Amino acid sequence: MGYSHYWTRTRKNKPEQFTKFAEVCLRIVKNSDMTKKEKTSINIDEYCVELYPVGEGESFWMRPNEDSGKSIKAGFDWCKTGQGSAYDTVVIACLYAASTMLGYLFESDGNRRDLQAGKQLFLMSK
């Protein structure tokens, strides 16, 4: 069983804003247990934030002012993660970063405990 996370880009962002966001996402990954517990392909630089889980969950990615192609409207996207997994915590933390730094709106059907864990990971990584 997993969670679905949804996010919407509300504005265009400057490349340097996205670069700072990507740097925070890299710290989030480094501060997490994800690379120790789960196999996940990670590609984070000034052009993209991409996380591809091996096993349960769907890929999470953001690029400056782009959508993944599965969007039903411009600026909207989603992914599913494994409930309580380290990958889930990292995705939630990156969504908090996107919300704070890039003006994204996000929703999740995750429980309060898992959302709080993602928020704490973001706060210690920013």
Secondary structure, 3 states (H helix, E strand, C coil): CEEEEEEECCCCCCHHHHHHHHHHHHHHHHHCCHHHHCCEEEEEECCEEEEEECCCCCCEEEECCECCCCCCCCCEEEEEEECCCHHHHHHHHHHHHHHHHHCCEEEECCCHHHHHHHHHHHHHHC
